[in-house]
Amino acid sequence: MMLAGKVAIITGGARGIGHSTAVKFAAEGAKVAVCDINPELMQQTLAAIRAKGGEAEGYPVDVTKKETLAAMVKAVMAKWGRIDCVVNNAGIVMDAQLKNMTDEQFDKVIDINLKGVYNSTRMVVDIMLAQGSGVILTTSSVVGLYGNFGQTNYAASKFAVIGMTKTWARELGRKGIRAVAVCPGFIRTPILNQMPEEVLKGMEAKVPSGRLGKPEEVANVFAFLASDDASYINGAVISVDGGMTL
Ligand code: NDP
C-alpha cells in the first residue's frame, strides 16, 4: 500500500474530489482526517472508508475559520501524533462576468479558495517542520492556468494557490517538505451542477480524451503525490485534464 502508516488531512472531504481522495488514501493505508463544512455529508465518506476496513475520523472544519482548523489539528495530533500530508481541496465557485460581479462574490471565493488554503497549510507547517517531513497538496484548476469566462474570482484564487505552492517548495524543500499543485480539468462532481449541460457537452468536445474526468482520476494522482514514490516532485503543477489544455 502506497500510503501505509501516513496521516493525511483532506479538506472538502465530504463529496466530489475530496471524497474520492479520502477513500483512495484510506485504501492505500493512510489514516485520514476528513474535514468539511458539511458534517452530515461527511458521514458518507467515513462510512465508505470504514466499510472497506480503512481508518478515518471526521472533523467539522470551515477553512475560513482558524479555530475550527486549530481544533482539528489538535485532535489529529492527539489521535495519530503526526501529519504527513494536507490536501487543500475545499473550494467553491460563485461565477459572474466582471461587469456583474459583486464584492461579496469576489471576497467569498478568495476567502475559501485562497485564504482557506493558506489557513490550512499555516496550521500544519510547524508540525511538518518539527517532523522534518510533509507533503502539501493543493487543488488548483485548469482555470488557474488559463483563466475562464465568468470566473474572475475563481481564476484569481486558483492562480494564487499555484504561486503559494511554488513559494512553499522553495521555502520548505530543504526541510523535507514538498508542495505540489494539481490542476483538474472538468471533473463530474456536484460543483459542476451550476453549469448548463450544453456548456459541459461543449467542454467535453474540447477534451482529447473525449470525456469529462472522474473524481477518482484526480484522487489517484493525489495519492501518488503524497507517497514516497513522488519524493523528487516538488513545486510542480500537474494537469489532470484529459489533455484539454493542449
Ligand atoms: P464539491 O463542491 O463537490 O466539493 C467541495 C467540498 O468542499 C464540499 O463538500 C463543500 O461543502 C466543501 N466546502 C465548501 N466550502 C468549505 C469551507 N469553507 N470549508 C470546508 N469545506 C468546504 O467540489 P469538487 O469536488 O468538484 O471540487 C474540489 C476542489 O477541486 C475545489 O477546490 C475545486 O475548485 C477544484 N476543482 C474542481 C473541478 C471540477 O470540475 N469539479 C475542476 C478543477 C478544480 P458544501 O457542499 O457545503 O459546499
py3Dmol code that shows the C-alpha trace and the ligand (Angstrom):
import py3Dmol

protein = """\
ATOM      1  CA  MET A   1       0.000   0.000   0.000  1.00  0.00           C
ATOM      2  CA  MET A   2       1.342   3.328  -1.149  1.00  0.00           C
ATOM      3  CA  LEU A   3       0.457   5.363   1.963  1.00  0.00           C
ATOM      4  CA  ALA A   4       0.779   2.810   4.760  1.00  0.00           C
ATOM      5  CA  GLY A   5       1.233   4.480   8.141  1.00  0.00           C
ATOM      6  CA  LYS A   6       0.824   8.027   6.849  1.00  0.00           C
ATOM      7  CA  VAL A   7      -1.592  10.548   8.355  1.00  0.00           C
ATOM      8  CA  ALA A   8      -3.414  12.824   5.916  1.00  0.00           C
ATOM      9  CA  ILE A   9      -5.785  15.753   6.301  1.00  0.00           C
ATOM     10  CA  ILE A  10      -8.216  16.293   3.430  1.00  0.00           C
ATOM     11  CA  THR A  11     -10.341  19.450   3.332  1.00  0.00           C
ATOM     12  CA  GLY A  12     -13.641  19.436   1.466  1.00  0.00           C
ATOM     13  CA  GLY A  13     -13.690  15.675   2.008  1.00  0.00           C
ATOM     14  CA  ALA A  14     -17.477  15.224   2.165  1.00  0.00           C
ATOM     15  CA  ARG A  15     -18.061  14.925  -1.560  1.00  0.00           C
ATOM     16  CA  GLY A  16     -16.606  15.170  -5.041  1.00  0.00           C
ATOM     17  CA  ILE A  17     -12.835  15.073  -5.459  1.00  0.00           C
ATOM     18  CA  GLY A  18     -12.252  15.324  -1.683  1.00  0.00           C
ATOM     19  CA  HIS A  19     -14.489  12.298  -1.024  1.00  0.00           C
ATOM     20  CA  SER A  20     -12.709  10.190  -3.640  1.00  0.00           C
ATOM     21  CA  THR A  21      -9.311  11.321  -2.368  1.00  0.00           C
ATOM     22  CA  ALA A  22     -10.168  10.381   1.217  1.00  0.00           C
ATOM     23  CA  VAL A  23     -11.407   6.945   0.092  1.00  0.00           C
ATOM     24  CA  LYS A  24      -8.299   6.360  -2.039  1.00  0.00           C
ATOM     25  CA  PHE A  25      -5.879   7.483   0.696  1.00  0.00           C
ATOM     26  CA  ALA A  26      -7.529   5.159   3.206  1.00  0.00           C
ATOM     27  CA  ALA A  27      -7.444   2.277   0.707  1.00  0.00           C
ATOM     28  CA  GLU A  28      -3.704   2.904   0.363  1.00  0.00           C
ATOM     29  CA  GLY A  29      -3.239   2.574   4.116  1.00  0.00           C
ATOM     30  CA  ALA A  30      -3.362   6.206   5.284  1.00  0.00           C
ATOM     31  CA  LYS A  31      -5.152   7.360   8.412  1.00  0.00           C
ATOM     32  CA  VAL A  32      -7.424  10.068   7.093  1.00  0.00           C
ATOM     33  CA  ALA A  33      -8.801  13.195   8.760  1.00  0.00           C
ATOM     34  CA  VAL A  34     -11.835  14.053   6.660  1.00  0.00           C
ATOM     35  CA  CYS A  35     -12.628  17.755   7.045  1.00  0.00           C
ATOM     36  CA  ASP A  36     -15.639  19.564   5.706  1.00  0.00           C
ATOM     37  CA  ILE A  37     -18.062  22.382   6.408  1.00  0.00           C
ATOM     38  CA  ASN A  38     -20.851  19.835   5.880  1.00  0.00           C
ATOM     39  CA  PRO A  39     -20.627  17.312   8.767  1.00  0.00           C
ATOM     40  CA  GLU A  40     -23.699  15.278   7.740  1.00  0.00           C
ATOM     41  CA  LEU A  41     -22.433  14.636   4.217  1.00  0.00           C
ATOM     42  CA  MET A  42     -19.005  13.856   5.673  1.00  0.00           C
ATOM     43  CA  GLN A  43     -20.535  10.737   7.278  1.00  0.00           C
ATOM     44  CA  GLN A  44     -20.875   9.207   3.796  1.00  0.00           C
ATOM     45  CA  THR A  45     -17.132   9.480   3.267  1.00  0.00           C
ATOM     46  CA  LEU A  46     -16.413   7.978   6.679  1.00  0.00           C
ATOM     47  CA  ALA A  47     -18.860   5.127   6.044  1.00  0.00           C
ATOM     48  CA  ALA A  48     -17.313   4.398   2.610  1.00  0.00           C
ATOM     49  CA  ILE A  49     -13.837   4.235   4.158  1.00  0.00           C
ATOM     50  CA  ARG A  50     -14.824   2.150   7.168  1.00  0.00           C
ATOM     51  CA  ALA A  51     -16.843  -0.281   5.015  1.00  0.00           C
ATOM     52  CA  LYS A  52     -13.560  -1.241   3.353  1.00  0.00           C
ATOM     53  CA  GLY A  53     -11.700  -1.523   6.667  1.00  0.00           C
ATOM     54  CA  GLY A  54      -9.956   1.844   6.376  1.00  0.00           C
ATOM     55  CA  GLU A  55      -9.204   4.239   9.227  1.00  0.00           C
ATOM     56  CA  ALA A  56     -10.684   7.747   9.255  1.00  0.00           C
ATOM     57  CA  GLU A  57     -12.143  10.401  11.524  1.00  0.00           C
ATOM     58  CA  GLY A  58     -14.395  13.288  10.561  1.00  0.00           C
ATOM     59  CA  TYR A  59     -13.869  16.873  11.687  1.00  0.00           C
ATOM     60  CA  PRO A  60     -16.251  19.790  11.117  1.00  0.00           C
ATOM     61  CA  VAL A  61     -13.952  22.387   9.586  1.00  0.00           C
ATOM     62  CA  ASP A  62     -14.614  25.669   7.835  1.00  0.00           C
ATOM     63  CA  VAL A  63     -11.287  26.561   6.228  1.00  0.00           C
ATOM     64  CA  THR A  64     -12.077  30.256   6.684  1.00  0.00           C
ATOM     65  CA  LYS A  65     -12.366  29.783  10.460  1.00  0.00           C
ATOM     66  CA  LYS A  66      -8.975  29.216  12.026  1.00  0.00           C
ATOM     67  CA  GLU A  67     -10.438  27.994  15.318  1.00  0.00           C
ATOM     68  CA  THR A  68     -12.067  25.030  13.551  1.00  0.00           C
ATOM     69  CA  LEU A  69      -8.758  24.174  11.854  1.00  0.00           C
ATOM     70  CA  ALA A  70      -6.860  24.505  15.132  1.00  0.00           C
ATOM     71  CA  ALA A  71      -9.309  22.173  16.907  1.00  0.00           C
ATOM     72  CA  MET A  72      -8.989  19.612  14.096  1.00  0.00           C
ATOM     73  CA  VAL A  73      -5.178  19.693  14.076  1.00  0.00           C
ATOM     74  CA  LYS A  74      -5.100  19.333  17.863  1.00  0.00           C
ATOM     75  CA  ALA A  75      -7.433  16.323  17.672  1.00  0.00           C
ATOM     76  CA  VAL A  76      -5.462  14.703  14.840  1.00  0.00           C
ATOM     77  CA  MET A  77      -2.187  15.097  16.759  1.00  0.00           C
ATOM     78  CA  ALA A  78      -3.797  13.668  19.908  1.00  0.00           C
ATOM     79  CA  LYS A  79      -5.094  10.664  17.949  1.00  0.00           C
ATOM     80  CA  TRP A  80      -2.313   9.882  15.487  1.00  0.00           C
ATOM     81  CA  GLY A  81       0.653  12.009  16.646  1.00  0.00           C
ATOM     82  CA  ARG A  82       1.804  13.259  13.233  1.00  0.00           C
ATOM     83  CA  ILE A  83       0.663  14.877   9.989  1.00  0.00           C
ATOM     84  CA  ASP A  84       2.288  13.623   6.790  1.00  0.00           C
ATOM     85  CA  CYS A  85       0.080  15.274   4.224  1.00  0.00           C
ATOM     86  CA  VAL A  86      -2.505  18.015   3.847  1.00  0.00           C
ATOM     87  CA  VAL A  87      -4.707  18.025   0.767  1.00  0.00           C
ATOM     88  CA  ASN A  88      -6.069  21.563   0.362  1.00  0.00           C
ATOM     89  CA  ASN A  89      -9.130  20.683  -1.632  1.00  0.00           C
ATOM     90  CA  ALA A  90     -12.115  22.654  -0.253  1.00  0.00           C
ATOM     91  CA  GLY A  91     -13.270  25.137  -2.858  1.00  0.00           C
ATOM     92  CA  ILE A  92     -16.340  26.855  -4.280  1.00  0.00           C
ATOM     93  CA  VAL A  93     -17.428  28.748  -7.373  1.00  0.00           C
ATOM     94  CA  MET A  94     -19.571  31.914  -7.468  1.00  0.00           C
ATOM     95  CA  ASP A  95     -19.465  32.822 -11.145  1.00  0.00           C
ATOM     96  CA  ALA A  96     -20.331  36.125 -12.788  1.00  0.00           C
ATOM     97  CA  GLN A  97     -18.858  38.177 -15.570  1.00  0.00           C
ATOM     98  CA  LEU A  98     -16.668  41.013 -14.329  1.00  0.00           C
ATOM     99  CA  LYS A  99     -19.319  43.648 -15.049  1.00  0.00           C
ATOM    100  CA  ASN A 100     -21.808  41.814 -12.826  1.00  0.00           C
ATOM    101  CA  MET A 101     -19.514  40.509 -10.091  1.00  0.00           C
ATOM    102  CA  THR A 102     -20.266  41.717  -6.577  1.00  0.00           C
ATOM    103  CA  ASP A 103     -17.647  42.322  -3.889  1.00  0.00           C
ATOM    104  CA  GLU A 104     -19.377  39.622  -1.868  1.00  0.00           C
ATOM    105  CA  GLN A 105     -18.887  37.044  -4.655  1.00  0.00           C
ATOM    106  CA  PHE A 106     -15.265  38.047  -5.109  1.00  0.00           C
ATOM    107  CA  ASP A 107     -14.417  38.052  -1.396  1.00  0.00           C
ATOM    108  CA  LYS A 108     -16.181  34.761  -0.593  1.00  0.00           C
ATOM    109  CA  VAL A 109     -14.331  32.796  -3.284  1.00  0.00           C
ATOM    110  CA  ILE A 110     -10.983  34.327  -2.317  1.00  0.00           C
ATOM    111  CA  ASP A 111     -11.684  33.644   1.352  1.00  0.00           C
ATOM    112  CA  ILE A 112     -12.336  29.924   0.868  1.00  0.00           C
ATOM    113  CA  ASN A 113     -10.216  29.007  -2.181  1.00  0.00           C
ATOM    114  CA  LEU A 114      -7.146  31.123  -1.382  1.00  0.00           C
ATOM    115  CA  LYS A 115      -7.138  32.201   2.266  1.00  0.00           C
ATOM    116  CA  GLY A 116      -8.519  28.779   3.236  1.00  0.00           C
ATOM    117  CA  VAL A 117      -5.502  27.091   1.629  1.00  0.00           C
ATOM    118  CA  TYR A 118      -3.176  29.475   3.441  1.00  0.00           C
ATOM    119  CA  ASN A 119      -5.008  28.928   6.767  1.00  0.00           C
ATOM    120  CA  SER A 120      -4.909  25.133   6.495  1.00  0.00           C
ATOM    121  CA  THR A 121      -1.262  24.975   5.484  1.00  0.00           C
ATOM    122  CA  ARG A 122      -0.171  27.556   8.065  1.00  0.00           C
ATOM    123  CA  MET A 123      -1.857  25.417  10.725  1.00  0.00           C
ATOM    124  CA  VAL A 124       0.225  22.299   9.904  1.00  0.00           C
ATOM    125  CA  VAL A 125       3.561  23.708   8.759  1.00  0.00           C
ATOM    126  CA  ASP A 126       5.177  23.872  12.215  1.00  0.00           C
ATOM    127  CA  ILE A 127       4.293  20.218  12.782  1.00  0.00           C
ATOM    128  CA  MET A 128       5.805  19.219   9.427  1.00  0.00           C
ATOM    129  CA  LEU A 129       8.910  21.289  10.147  1.00  0.00           C
ATOM    130  CA  ALA A 130       9.331  19.582  13.517  1.00  0.00           C
ATOM    131  CA  GLN A 131       8.935  16.168  11.829  1.00  0.00           C
ATOM    132  CA  GLY A 132      11.340  17.148   9.031  1.00  0.00           C
ATOM    133  CA  SER A 133       8.854  15.792   6.514  1.00  0.00           C
ATOM    134  CA  GLY A 134       5.497  16.518   4.957  1.00  0.00           C
ATOM    135  CA  VAL A 135       3.586  16.972   1.719  1.00  0.00           C
ATOM    136  CA  ILE A 136       1.344  19.947   0.923  1.00  0.00           C
ATOM    137  CA  LEU A 137      -1.026  19.228  -1.976  1.00  0.00           C
ATOM    138  CA  THR A 138      -3.400  21.844  -3.314  1.00  0.00           C
ATOM    139  CA  THR A 139      -6.236  21.624  -5.812  1.00  0.00           C
ATOM    140  CA  SER A 140      -5.853  24.414  -8.320  1.00  0.00           C
ATOM    141  CA  SER A 141      -7.604  24.076 -11.692  1.00  0.00           C
ATOM    142  CA  VAL A 142      -7.093  24.431 -15.421  1.00  0.00           C
ATOM    143  CA  VAL A 143      -8.712  27.801 -14.720  1.00  0.00           C
ATOM    144  CA  GLY A 144      -5.629  28.590 -12.600  1.00  0.00           C
ATOM    145  CA  LEU A 145      -3.510  28.192 -15.749  1.00  0.00           C
ATOM    146  CA  TYR A 146      -5.647  29.774 -18.450  1.00  0.00           C
ATOM    147  CA  GLY A 147      -8.459  31.791 -16.830  1.00  0.00           C
ATOM    148  CA  ASN A 148     -12.099  31.272 -17.758  1.00  0.00           C
ATOM    149  CA  PHE A 149     -15.104  33.271 -18.856  1.00  0.00           C
ATOM    150  CA  GLY A 150     -17.174  34.414 -15.849  1.00  0.00           C
ATOM    151  CA  GLN A 151     -14.605  33.347 -13.268  1.00  0.00           C
ATOM    152  CA  THR A 152     -12.566  36.432 -12.274  1.00  0.00           C
ATOM    153  CA  ASN A 153     -12.758  35.447  -8.608  1.00  0.00           C
ATOM    154  CA  TYR A 154     -12.166  31.727  -9.116  1.00  0.00           C
ATOM    155  CA  ALA A 155      -9.272  32.280 -11.558  1.00  0.00           C
ATOM    156  CA  ALA A 156      -7.643  34.735  -9.127  1.00  0.00           C
ATOM    157  CA  SER A 157      -7.821  32.142  -6.359  1.00  0.00           C
ATOM    158  CA  LYS A 158      -6.594  29.243  -8.485  1.00  0.00           C
ATOM    159  CA  PHE A 159      -3.654  31.177  -9.993  1.00  0.00           C
ATOM    160  CA  ALA A 160      -2.733  32.343  -6.481  1.00  0.00           C
ATOM    161  CA  VAL A 161      -2.535  28.875  -4.945  1.00  0.00           C
ATOM    162  CA  ILE A 162      -0.018  27.918  -7.642  1.00  0.00           C
ATOM    163  CA  GLY A 163       2.085  30.895  -6.544  1.00  0.00           C
ATOM    164  CA  MET A 164       1.893  29.801  -2.919  1.00  0.00           C
ATOM    165  CA  THR A 165       2.774  26.211  -3.875  1.00  0.00           C
ATOM    166  CA  LYS A 166       5.928  27.327  -5.705  1.00  0.00           C
ATOM    167  CA  THR A 167       6.885  29.593  -2.796  1.00  0.00           C
ATOM    168  CA  TRP A 168       6.419  26.760  -0.285  1.00  0.00           C
ATOM    169  CA  ALA A 169       8.504  24.429  -2.458  1.00  0.00           C
ATOM    170  CA  ARG A 170      11.341  26.958  -2.349  1.00  0.00           C
ATOM    171  CA  GLU A 171      10.976  27.763   1.373  1.00  0.00           C
ATOM    172  CA  LEU A 172      10.416  24.257   2.676  1.00  0.00           C
ATOM    173  CA  GLY A 173      12.158  21.897   0.242  1.00  0.00           C
ATOM    174  CA  ARG A 174      15.368  21.720   2.241  1.00  0.00           C
ATOM    175  CA  LYS A 175      13.343  20.941   5.370  1.00  0.00           C
ATOM    176  CA  GLY A 176      11.987  17.729   3.847  1.00  0.00           C
ATOM    177  CA  ILE A 177       8.620  19.181   2.850  1.00  0.00           C
ATOM    178  CA  ARG A 178       7.212  19.048  -0.699  1.00  0.00           C
ATOM    179  CA  ALA A 179       4.448  21.233  -2.152  1.00  0.00           C
ATOM    180  CA  VAL A 180       2.607  20.356  -5.360  1.00  0.00           C
ATOM    181  CA  ALA A 181      -0.451  21.820  -7.112  1.00  0.00           C
ATOM    182  CA  VAL A 182      -2.855  19.716  -9.152  1.00  0.00           C
ATOM    183  CA  CYS A 183      -4.942  21.276 -11.930  1.00  0.00           C
ATOM    184  CA  PRO A 184      -8.003  19.184 -12.715  1.00  0.00           C
ATOM    185  CA  GLY A 185      -9.904  19.797 -15.917  1.00  0.00           C
ATOM    186  CA  PHE A 186     -13.677  19.474 -15.752  1.00  0.00           C
ATOM    187  CA  ILE A 187     -14.477  16.648 -13.354  1.00  0.00           C
ATOM    188  CA  ARG A 188     -18.005  15.271 -12.826  1.00  0.00           C
ATOM    189  CA  THR A 189     -18.796  16.448  -9.286  1.00  0.00           C
ATOM    190  CA  PRO A 190     -21.624  18.499  -7.716  1.00  0.00           C
ATOM    191  CA  ILE A 191     -19.582  21.712  -8.214  1.00  0.00           C
ATOM    192  CA  LEU A 192     -20.498  21.465 -11.925  1.00  0.00           C
ATOM    193  CA  ASN A 193     -24.226  21.399 -11.145  1.00  0.00           C
ATOM    194  CA  GLN A 194     -24.312  25.171 -11.647  1.00  0.00           C
ATOM    195  CA  MET A 195     -23.185  24.763 -15.272  1.00  0.00           C
ATOM    196  CA  PRO A 196     -25.759  24.091 -18.009  1.00  0.00           C
ATOM    197  CA  GLU A 197     -25.467  20.604 -19.536  1.00  0.00           C
ATOM    198  CA  GLU A 198     -24.903  22.053 -23.036  1.00  0.00           C
ATOM    199  CA  VAL A 199     -21.875  24.002 -21.744  1.00  0.00           C
ATOM    200  CA  LEU A 200     -20.499  20.786 -20.233  1.00  0.00           C
ATOM    201  CA  LYS A 201     -21.080  18.982 -23.537  1.00  0.00           C
ATOM    202  CA  GLY A 202     -19.126  21.769 -25.263  1.00  0.00           C
ATOM    203  CA  MET A 203     -16.277  21.308 -22.769  1.00  0.00           C
ATOM    204  CA  GLU A 204     -16.310  17.571 -23.333  1.00  0.00           C
ATOM    205  CA  ALA A 205     -15.909  18.098 -27.086  1.00  0.00           C
ATOM    206  CA  LYS A 206     -12.674  20.013 -26.443  1.00  0.00           C
ATOM    207  CA  VAL A 207     -11.048  17.244 -24.408  1.00  0.00           C
ATOM    208  CA  PRO A 208      -8.730  14.982 -26.425  1.00  0.00           C
ATOM    209  CA  SER A 209      -9.691  12.083 -24.150  1.00  0.00           C
ATOM    210  CA  GLY A 210     -13.279  12.694 -25.292  1.00  0.00           C
ATOM    211  CA  ARG A 211     -14.962  12.942 -21.895  1.00  0.00           C
ATOM    212  CA  LEU A 212     -15.042  14.794 -18.596  1.00  0.00           C
ATOM    213  CA  GLY A 213     -12.921  13.433 -15.749  1.00  0.00           C
ATOM    214  CA  LYS A 214     -13.945  11.309 -12.776  1.00  0.00           C
ATOM    215  CA  PRO A 215     -13.092  12.335  -9.196  1.00  0.00           C
ATOM    216  CA  GLU A 216     -11.195   9.051  -8.746  1.00  0.00           C
ATOM    217  CA  GLU A 217      -8.829  10.080 -11.536  1.00  0.00           C
ATOM    218  CA  VAL A 218      -7.757  13.125  -9.523  1.00  0.00           C
ATOM    219  CA  ALA A 219      -7.663  11.120  -6.283  1.00  0.00           C
ATOM    220  CA  ASN A 220      -5.228   8.626  -7.828  1.00  0.00           C
ATOM    221  CA  VAL A 221      -2.811  11.447  -8.659  1.00  0.00           C
ATOM    222  CA  PHE A 222      -3.057  12.925  -5.161  1.00  0.00           C
ATOM    223  CA  ALA A 223      -2.288   9.515  -3.649  1.00  0.00           C
ATOM    224  CA  PHE A 224       0.816   9.111  -5.789  1.00  0.00           C
ATOM    225  CA  LEU A 225       1.981  12.660  -4.985  1.00  0.00           C
ATOM    226  CA  ALA A 226       1.522  12.057  -1.247  1.00  0.00           C
ATOM    227  CA  SER A 227       3.564   8.860  -1.431  1.00  0.00           C
ATOM    228  CA  ASP A 228       7.313   8.424  -1.135  1.00  0.00           C
ATOM    229  CA  ASP A 229       7.334   7.336  -4.803  1.00  0.00           C
ATOM    230  CA  ALA A 230       6.907  11.049  -5.615  1.00  0.00           C
ATOM    231  CA  SER A 231       9.850  12.068  -3.403  1.00  0.00           C
ATOM    232  CA  TYR A 232      11.510  14.243  -6.063  1.00  0.00           C
ATOM    233  CA  ILE A 233       8.353  16.026  -7.238  1.00  0.00           C
ATOM    234  CA  ASN A 234       8.371  19.457  -5.623  1.00  0.00           C
ATOM    235  CA  GLY A 235       6.916  22.801  -6.747  1.00  0.00           C
ATOM    236  CA  ALA A 236       5.300  21.090  -9.731  1.00  0.00           C
ATOM    237  CA  VAL A 237       1.948  21.975 -11.248  1.00  0.00           C
ATOM    238  CA  ILE A 238       0.325  18.822 -12.569  1.00  0.00           C
ATOM    239  CA  SER A 239      -2.583  18.847 -15.002  1.00  0.00           C
ATOM    240  CA  VAL A 240      -5.191  16.102 -14.749  1.00  0.00           C
ATOM    241  CA  ASP A 241      -7.429  17.144 -17.604  1.00  0.00           C
ATOM    242  CA  GLY A 242      -7.535  14.508 -20.350  1.00  0.00           C
ATOM    243  CA  GLY A 243      -5.375  16.818 -22.449  1.00  0.00           C
ATOM    244  CA  MET A 244      -7.959  19.629 -22.582  1.00  0.00           C
ATOM    245  CA  THR A 245      -5.293  22.324 -22.188  1.00  0.00           C
ATOM    246  CA  LEU A 246      -3.143  21.155 -25.100  1.00  0.00           C
TER     247      LEU A 246
END
"""
ligand_1 = """\
48
NDP
P -17.573 19.868 -4.456
O -18.424 21.083 -4.386
O -18.176 18.608 -4.959
O -16.912 19.569 -3.045
C -16.310 20.582 -2.311
C -16.492 20.298 -0.842
O -15.869 21.371 -0.107
C -17.970 20.294 -0.444
O -18.243 19.234 0.436
C -18.121 21.639 0.244
O -19.155 21.690 1.200
C -16.764 21.787 0.900
N -16.523 23.159 1.332
C -17.002 24.305 0.771
N -16.615 25.369 1.484
C -15.870 24.901 2.522
C -15.206 25.514 3.608
N -15.244 26.851 3.798
N -14.531 24.736 4.493
C -14.510 23.394 4.336
N -15.140 22.743 3.348
C -15.814 23.495 2.432
O -16.316 20.299 -5.348
P -15.267 19.436 -6.224
O -15.026 18.134 -5.590
O -15.681 19.498 -7.630
O -14.002 20.370 -6.082
C -12.972 20.139 -5.152
C -11.835 21.081 -5.494
O -11.425 20.858 -6.837
C -12.206 22.558 -5.403
O -11.114 23.295 -4.894
C -12.460 22.931 -6.856
O -12.265 24.290 -7.086
C -11.430 22.078 -7.552
N -11.699 21.790 -8.949
C -12.830 21.129 -9.346
C -13.063 20.884 -10.694
C -14.275 20.181 -11.182
O -14.515 20.196 -12.402
N -15.056 19.536 -10.353
C -12.096 21.325 -11.707
C -10.933 21.965 -11.190
C -10.750 22.196 -9.851
P -20.628 22.242 0.726
O -21.218 21.123 -0.039
O -21.349 22.524 1.990
O -20.366 23.482 -0.101
"""
view = py3Dmol.view(width=600, height=400)
view.addModel(protein, "pdb")
view.setStyle({"model": 0}, {"cartoon": {"style": "trace"}})
view.addModel(ligand_1, "xyz")
view.setStyle({"model": 1}, {"stick": {}})
view.zoomTo()
view.show()
